[in-house]
Amino acid sequence: MNSRKVVFIFWSTLLLGSISGGIVGLFLNLDQFIGDGTANFVLGLLWMLGISAAFTMVAQMGFFAYLFLHRFGLGLSRTHTLWNRIQWVLIVFVYFDLVYFRYIAFAEGESCWGYFILPTLLLIYAVLIASIKAKETNKGAFVPALFFMFVITTIEWIPAITANETHWLIFYITPLLVANTWQLLLLHRLIEKP
């Protein structure tokens, strides 16, 4: 991959993540930005775009960190099978943690079943994207793609998870998912030989 492709993946990811997060953030906070004039709306939109750009940068750092981690894991384990098993264990562990620790930290006499919703939705989305990646490349790409989309996205999402406010959870995850999905599905297209 040459530097032109790296620059393309950087700027296109930043643009898509910022716009998607900005739009979602604007709709989530629409009552704050409408009613006080055009300047308030424009400043609110710029604020949402700026914060979304920061979240997208987190996603980009996570992506390149995972590319390094994946190569390191393959080198350390010597086989794809062992590294895939390690990733499966970590996926299950992170799913359990997303349910259990959020329940322990935030539940106030409520059932734990509501705390399964976000991790399950994220896992379903990750399975869908990993399936697309495996279909477009090879079957061996499924587990790494699933790990990246679920575990790495969860790690990037931690600041919003600890706040446990619905607006922040949705606003934060939107640019992360858009950026991570775009990067994952774009990478093999950029490195393919003509």
C-alpha positions in Angstrom: 0.0 0.0 0.0 1.4 3.4 -1.0 1.2 6.7 0.9 -1.6 7.9 -1.4 -3.8 5.1 -0.3 -3.0 5.7 3.4 -4.0 9.3 3.0 -7.2 8.3 1.2 -8.3 5.9 4.0 -7.4 8.5 6.6 -9.4 11.4 5.1 -12.3 9.4 3.8 -12.8 7.7 7.2 -12.5 11.1 8.9 -15.1 12.6 6.6 -17.6 9.7 6.8 -17.3 9.3 10.6 -17.6 13.1 11.3 -20.6 13.5 9.1 -22.4 10.5 10.4 -21.8 11.4 14.0 -22.6 15.0 13.4 -25.9 14.2 11.9 -26.9 11.8 14.7 -25.6 14.2 17.3 -27.6 17.0 15.8 -30.8 15.0 15.8 -30.2 13.8 19.4 -29.8 17.4 20.6 -32.1 19.1 18.1 -34.1 20.8 20.9 -30.9 22.6 22.0 -29.9 23.8 18.6 -33.3 25.0 17.3 -35.1 28.0 18.6 -32.2 30.4 19.3 -31.4 31.4 15.8 -29.4 30.3 12.9 -26.1 31.0 14.6 -26.9 28.6 17.4 -27.8 25.9 14.9 -24.7 26.4 12.8 -22.4 26.4 15.9 -24.2 23.3 17.3 -23.7 21.5 14.0 -20.0 22.5 14.0 -19.6 21.3 17.6 -21.2 17.9 16.7 -19.0 17.6 13.7 -15.9 18.4 15.7 -16.7 15.9 18.5 -17.5 13.3 15.9 -14.2 13.9 14.2 -12.4 13.3 17.5 -14.3 10.0 18.0 -13.4 9.0 14.4 -9.8 9.7 15.1 -10.1 7.3 18.1 -11.5 4.7 15.7 -8.6 5.2 13.3 -6.1 4.8 16.0 -7.9 1.6 17.1 -7.8 0.3 13.5 -4.1 0.7 13.1 -3.4 -0.6 16.6 -5.5 -3.7 15.7 -3.5 -4.2 12.5 -0.4 -4.3 14.6 -2.0 -6.5 17.3 -3.3 -9.0 14.7 0.2 -9.4 13.1 1.7 -9.7 16.5 -0.8 -12.3 17.6 -0.2 -14.3 14.4 3.5 -14.2 15.0 3.2 -15.2 18.6 0.8 -18.0 18.2 2.5 -19.4 15.0 -0.9 -20.7 13.7 -4.2 -19.0 12.6 -6.1 -21.6 14.6 -4.6 -20.7 18.0 -4.9 -16.9 17.4 -8.5 -17.3 16.3 -9.3 -19.3 19.5 -7.7 -16.5 21.6 -9.9 -13.9 19.7 -13.0 -16.0 20.3 -12.2 -16.2 24.1 -11.7 -12.4 24.1 -15.0 -11.8 22.2 -16.9 -13.8 24.8 -15.1 -12.2 27.7 -15.9 -8.7 26.4 -19.5 -9.5 25.8 -19.8 -10.8 29.3 -18.1 -7.7 30.7 -20.3 -5.4 28.7 -23.4 -6.9 30.3 -22.1 -7.7 33.8 -20.0 -4.6 34.7 -22.6 -2.2 33.3 -25.2 -4.0 35.4 -23.1 -3.9 38.5 -22.2 -0.2 38.0 -25.6 1.2 36.9 -28.5 -1.1 37.9 -30.7 0.2 40.6 -33.0 -2.7 41.5 -33.7 -3.5 37.8 -33.4 -6.7 36.0 -30.1 -7.5 34.2 -31.9 -8.4 30.9 -32.0 -4.7 29.8 -28.2 -4.7 29.9 -28.0 -7.5 27.2 -29.5 -5.2 24.6 -26.5 -3.0 23.6 -23.9 -5.8 23.6 -26.2 -8.1 21.6 -27.0 -5.4 19.0 -23.3 -4.6 18.7 -22.4 -8.3 18.4 -25.1 -8.8 15.7 -23.7 -5.8 13.8 -20.2 -7.1 14.1 -21.2 -10.6 12.9 -22.9 -9.0 9.9 -19.9 -6.9 8.9 -17.5 -9.8 9.5 -19.6 -11.9 7.2 -19.4 -9.3 4.5 -15.6 -9.1 5.0 -15.3 -12.9 4.8 -17.5 -13.1 1.7 -15.4 -10.4 -0.1 -12.0 -11.8 0.9 -11.9 -15.3 2.4 -13.4 -17.4 5.3 -10.3 -16.8 7.4 -11.1 -13.1 7.7 -14.3 -13.7 9.7 -12.8 -14.1 13.2 -10.4 -11.1 12.9 -13.1 -8.9 11.5 -15.5 -9.9 14.2 -12.9 -9.3 16.8 -12.1 -5.9 15.4 -15.7 -4.8 15.0 -16.8 -6.1 18.5 -13.8 -6.0 20.9 -11.9 -3.0 19.5 -15.1 -1.0 19.0 -16.0 -1.7 22.6 -12.6 -0.6 23.8 -13.0 2.7 21.8 -16.5 3.1 23.2 -15.5 2.9 26.9 -15.7 6.7 27.7 -19.4 6.7 26.7 -20.1 3.3 28.4 -18.8 4.7 31.7 -21.1 7.8 31.4 -24.1 5.5 30.8 -26.2 8.2 29.2 -28.3 7.1 26.2 -27.5 10.1 24.1 -23.8 9.7 24.6 -23.9 6.0 24.0 -25.6 6.5 20.6 -23.7 9.6 19.6 -20.3 8.1 20.4 -21.0 4.7 18.8 -22.2 6.1 15.5 -18.9 7.5 14.2 -17.0 4.5 15.7 -19.2 2.0 13.8 -19.2 4.0 10.6 -15.4 4.5 10.7 -14.5 1.0 11.7 -16.9 -0.5 9.1 -15.5 1.7 6.4 -11.9 1.0 7.2 -12.4 -2.8 7.5 -14.3 -3.1 4.3 -12.0 -0.7 2.4 -8.6 -2.2 3.4 -8.7 -5.2 1.2 -9.8 -3.1 -1.8 -6.8 -0.8 -1.3 -4.2 -3.6 -1.1 -5.5 -5.7 -3.9 -3.2 -6.1 -6.8 -4.7 -5.0 -10.1 
